């Protein structure tokens, strides 16, 4: 399917003909699978032939999702996990061991940050730096550096990292590059094509797109995914077949949803940019965005995520509480518009001094622009901003 267009592959990749004639991937809601014989069981368990044994390891429904994601991201293989953090954990644990050093961007999702902080318990050192400056990446390398991890755009500040430049630096020194592509999805950005080794996603977000299930995906080489599958099987973070089915369904409309998210986000960003209660708007699609040229180079679209700063942090609670349609919630990438305050919500785990230094200010608000009529989104934000008085 890789010679067809993205939308065609989002619908058809990974799908297989069913004996029943079903045109939609079935939900194989089972834990164990029946062997044909004792000899068949021995052969499958020994890895001599492919077969389904137990859904913690492999399931036909999740396999369709994995093949679809591998195709869309341009990878050799993929592994689905129960949550985005399960995927990140399995991928990281596959890449490193005790005594290794990791370079991680300082602006990453709060739970990912927490995971890397906890790596010290396993004898792994992590340096948090600003990977948007490739010189910082070069300076941070040590003889035992094995992994460079970042998000681009970063959650929640929207800063970008040059995937190609960082990958070249890492590969010259024998390290892998892992990119969280949740914000952009493979529709707008393909890190593997830019030189990265592994891509991770919270499939809960745009891939599923409807806010009704959890999931995570790892994409990479066949060898890496084979090793990651072994790690993940022992950790136990298998995706449920029903979750896989929901994400497969969501991915079939990914391109049309992402285009609408972007269209709405650009209009909302322009509105916020012109509002006198807003100090700053951070959106890669704005020509004023500091890394606009890089955004155009490594992304084919700008997505639905916006960060903006109110003029005074004390007004954030009133603004958020005054919203009527936009939902105060910590997820993103679903049909409805979601809004949250990183300093007290998704990134509350980051020590305040570090958080401020990283650009996650108390005034910062993160907005996931939904698929509603954009005039209604703007009207709701406008009436809430009108409640803020200086």
C-alpha positions in Angstrom: 0.0 0.0 0.0 3.0 2.3 0.3 2.7 3.6 -3.3 -0.8 5.0 -2.6 -1.7 8.3 -1.0 -1.7 8.9 2.8 -5.5 9.0 3.1 -5.8 5.8 1.2 -3.2 4.1 3.4 -4.8 5.5 6.5 -8.0 3.6 5.5 -6.6 0.4 4.0 -3.1 -0.3 5.3 -2.9 -3.3 7.6 -6.5 -4.4 6.9 -6.9 -8.0 5.8 -9.7 -10.0 4.2 -11.8 -11.9 6.7 -13.3 -15.3 6.0 -16.7 -13.9 7.0 -16.5 -11.1 4.5 -16.5 -8.4 7.2 -15.3 -5.1 5.7 -14.4 -3.7 9.1 -11.6 -5.2 11.2 -13.2 -7.4 13.9 -12.5 -7.1 17.6 -10.7 -10.2 18.6 -11.7 -9.9 22.2 -9.9 -13.0 23.5 -7.0 -13.6 25.9 -5.7 -17.1 24.7 -5.8 -18.6 21.2 -6.4 -22.3 20.4 -3.5 -24.2 19.0 -4.1 -26.6 16.1 -2.1 -29.4 17.7 0.7 -30.0 20.3 3.2 -29.8 17.5 1.8 -26.5 16.3 1.9 -25.2 19.9 5.6 -26.2 20.2 6.5 -24.6 16.9 4.8 -21.3 17.7 6.2 -21.1 21.2 9.7 -21.8 19.9 9.3 -19.0 17.4 9.7 -21.3 14.4 6.4 -20.1 12.9 4.1 -17.2 13.4 1.0 -17.7 15.5 -1.3 -16.1 18.1 -0.8 -17.4 21.6 -2.0 -14.8 24.1 -3.1 -11.3 23.5 -0.5 -9.8 25.8 2.0 -10.6 23.1 0.1 -10.5 19.8 -3.6 -10.1 18.8 -5.1 -9.9 15.3 -6.9 -6.6 16.0 -3.8 -4.8 17.4 -1.7 -6.3 14.6 -3.8 -4.4 12.1 -3.2 -1.1 14.0 0.6 -1.9 14.2 0.8 -2.6 10.4 -1.1 0.6 9.6 1.1 2.7 11.9 4.3 1.3 10.5 3.2 2.1 7.0 2.0 5.6 7.8 5.2 6.5 9.7 7.5 4.9 7.1 8.9 2.3 9.6 9.5 -1.4 9.2 7.3 -2.4 12.2 5.3 -1.1 15.0 4.1 -2.1 18.5 0.9 -1.0 20.1 0.7 -0.5 23.9 -2.0 0.2 26.4 -1.1 3.9 26.9 1.3 6.5 25.5 3.4 6.2 28.6 3.5 2.4 28.3 4.8 2.9 24.7 7.4 5.4 25.8 8.5 3.2 28.8 8.9 0.1 26.6 10.8 2.0 23.9 13.1 3.6 26.4 13.8 0.4 28.3 14.6 -1.3 25.0 17.1 1.4 24.2 19.1 1.7 27.4 20.5 -0.2 30.3 22.2 0.6 33.6 25.3 2.7 33.2 24.0 4.5 30.1 23.4 8.2 29.6 20.4 9.8 28.0 19.9 13.3 26.6 16.3 14.5 26.9 14.8 17.8 26.0 13.9 19.8 29.0 10.4 20.5 27.7 8.5 17.2 27.5 5.2 15.8 28.8 5.2 15.8 32.6 4.9 12.0 32.9 7.7 11.5 30.4 9.9 13.9 32.5 9.0 12.0 35.6 10.0 8.7 34.0 13.4 10.1 33.1 13.9 11.4 36.6 13.1 8.0 37.9 15.8 6.5 35.6 18.4 7.3 38.3 16.9 4.4 40.3 18.0 2.0 37.5 21.5 3.4 37.2 20.8 5.6 34.1 21.8 9.2 34.0 19.6 11.8 32.2 20.6 15.3 31.1 17.8 17.6 30.4 18.8 20.2 27.9 17.3 22.5 25.2 17.6 20.3 22.1 16.2 23.1 19.9 19.9 24.3 19.8 21.9 21.5 18.2 25.0 22.9 19.8 23.6 22.0 23.2 23.1 18.4 22.0 26.8 18.2 20.9 27.9 19.6 24.2 25.8 17.2 26.3 27.2 14.0 24.7 29.3 11.7 26.9 31.0 8.4 25.9 28.1 6.5 27.4 25.3 8.5 25.8 23.0 6.0 24.1 19.7 7.9 23.5 18.5 11.3 22.6 14.8 11.9 23.3 12.6 14.9 22.4 9.2 16.0 21.3 8.7 18.4 18.4 6.7 20.5 18.8 7.4 20.3 22.5 4.5 20.0 25.0 3.5 22.6 26.0 5.8 25.4 24.7 5.6 24.5 21.0 9.4 24.9 20.5 10.8 22.7 17.7 13.9 20.6 17.4 15.6 20.0 14.1 15.2 16.2 13.7 17.7 15.9 10.9 20.4 17.9 12.6 20.1 16.2 15.9 20.0 12.7 14.3 23.2 13.4 12.4 24.9 14.5 15.6 23.6 11.4 17.5 24.5 8.9 14.8 28.0 10.2 14.5 28.4 9.3 18.2 26.6 5.9 18.1 23.4 7.0 19.8 19.7 6.5 18.9 17.2 9.3 18.4 13.6 8.8 19.7 11.0 11.4 18.8 7.5 11.8 20.3 5.3 12.6 17.3 2.0 12.9 19.1 1.4 16.5 18.3 2.0 16.3 14.5 1.0 12.6 13.7 2.5 10.9 10.7 0.2 13.0 8.5 2.1 16.2 9.2 5.6 14.9 10.2 7.6 11.8 9.7 10.6 11.7 12.0 12.0 8.5 10.6 12.3 10.1 7.2 14.2 13.0 8.8 16.7 10.6 10.4 15.2 9.5 13.7 15.5 5.9 14.8 12.3 5.4 16.8 9.0 7.2 16.9 6.5 7.1 19.8 2.9 8.2 20.0 0.2 8.7 22.5 -2.5 7.1 20.3 -5.0 8.4 22.8 -4.7 11.8 21.2 -5.0 12.6 17.4 -4.6 9.0 16.2 -7.8 8.0 18.0 -9.2 11.5 17.8 -12.3 11.0 19.9 -11.2 11.0 23.5 -12.7 7.6 24.2 -9.8 5.2 24.7 -6.1 5.0 25.7 -3.2 3.8 23.6 0.4 4.2 22.6 2.4 3.1 19.6 6.2 2.6 18.9 7.5 2.6 15.3 11.0 1.6 14.2 13.1 -1.1 12.6 11.9 -4.7 12.7 14.8 -5.5 15.0 14.0 -2.7 17.4 10.3 -3.6 17.5 11.2 -7.3 18.1 13.2 -6.3 21.1 10.6 -3.8 22.3 7.9 -6.5 22.0 9.9 -8.7 24.3 10.4 -5.9 26.8 6.7 -4.9 26.6 5.5 -8.4 27.0 7.3 -8.6 30.3 6.1 -5.2 31.5 2.6 -6.2 30.6 1.3 -3.0 29.0 -0.6 -4.7 26.1 -3.3 -2.7 24.3 -6.8 -4.1 24.5 -8.3 -5.3 21.2 -11.2 -2.9 21.7 -8.9 0.0 22.1 -7.0 -1.0 19.0 -10.3 -1.2 17.1 -11.3 2.3 18.2 -7.9 3.7 17.2 -8.0 2.0 13.8 -11.5 3.5 13.3 -10.2 7.0 14.3 -7.1 6.8 12.0 -9.3 6.4 8.9 -10.3 10.0 9.3 -7.0 11.3 10.5 -6.1 13.4 7.5 -9.5 15.2 7.3 -9.5 15.8 11.0 -5.9 17.2 11.1 -6.7 19.6 8.2 -9.7 20.9 10.1 -7.8 21.1 13.4 -5.1 23.2 11.6 -7.6 25.4 9.8 -9.4 26.2 13.1 -6.1 26.6 15.0 -4.8 29.2 12.6 -8.0 31.3 12.9 -7.9 31.0 16.7 -4.2 31.9 16.9 -4.9 35.0 14.8 -7.8 35.9 17.1 -5.7 35.5 20.3 -2.8 37.4 18.7 -5.0 40.4 18.2 -6.5 40.3 21.7 -5.3 42.9 24.3 -5.6 40.4 27.2 -3.0 38.1 25.6 0.7 38.7 26.0 1.9 36.2 23.5 0.7 33.5 21.1 2.9 30.5 20.2 1.8 28.6 17.1 4.1 27.2 14.4 1.8 28.3 11.6 2.3 32.0 12.4 5.0 33.7 10.4 6.0 35.4 13.7 6.8 32.0 15.2 10.6 32.1 15.9 11.2 28.7 14.2 8.7 29.2 11.3 11.2 28.2 8.7 12.0 25.0 10.5 8.3 24.3 10.9 7.8 24.6 7.1 10.9 22.4 6.4 10.1 19.3 8.6 6.3 19.6 8.9 3.7 19.6 6.1 1.1 21.2 8.4 1.0 23.0 11.7 -1.5 21.1 13.8 -4.1 22.0 16.3 -2.1 22.8 19.4 -1.6 26.4 20.6 0.2 27.9 23.6 -0.5 31.4 24.8 0.3 33.6 27.7 -2.1 35.8 29.6 -0.6 39.1 30.8 -1.0 38.1 34.5 -0.9 34.5 36.0 -3.5 35.4 38.6 -6.1 35.8 35.9 -5.6 32.2 34.5 -8.1 30.5 36.9 -10.9 33.1 36.2 -10.3 32.8 32.5 -10.5 29.0 32.6 -13.5 28.9 34.9 -15.4 31.3 32.6 -15.2 29.1 29.5 -18.5 27.5 28.5 -17.8 25.3 25.5 -14.1 24.7 25.6 -13.5 21.9 28.1 -11.0 22.2 31.0 -9.2 18.8 30.6 -5.6 17.6 30.3 -5.8 15.5 27.1 -5.6 16.8 23.5 -6.3 15.9 19.9 -10.0 15.0 20.1 -13.0 16.4 18.4 -13.8 19.0 21.1 -11.7 21.9 22.1 -9.7 21.2 25.3 -7.8 23.7 27.4 -5.5 23.4 30.4 -2.9 25.1 32.6 0.4 23.2 32.3 1.9 24.7 35.5 -0.8 23.3 37.7 -1.9 20.3 35.6 0.2 18.3 33.0 3.6 19.7 34.2 2.9 20.2 37.9 5.5 17.4 38.5 8.3 19.6 37.2 9.9 21.7 40.0 8.8 25.3 39.6 12.3 26.8 39.2 13.0 24.3 36.4 9.6 24.8 34.8 10.0 28.5 34.6 13.5 28.2 33.2 12.2 25.8 30.5 9.6 28.4 29.5 6.5 26.8 31.1 5.4 30.0 32.8 2.6 30.4 35.2 0.8 32.6 32.6 1.0 29.8 30.0 -2.2 28.1 28.8 -2.3 25.1 26.4 -5.1 24.9 23.9 -6.1 21.9 21.8 -8.3 23.4 19.1 -11.2 21.1 18.2 -13.4 20.6 15.2 -16.3 22.8 16.3 -17.3 25.8 14.1 -14.4 28.1 14.6 -16.6 31.1 15.2 -18.0 29.3 18.3 -14.5 28.5 19.6 -13.5 32.1 19.2 -16.7 33.4 20.8 -16.2 31.2 23.9 -12.5 32.3 24.3 -13.5 35.9 23.7 -16.3 36.0 26.4 -14.0 34.3 28.9 -11.2 36.8 28.2 -13.7 39.6 28.7 -14.1 38.5 32.3 -10.4 39.2 32.9 -9.9 42.8 34.0 -6.6 44.7 34.3 
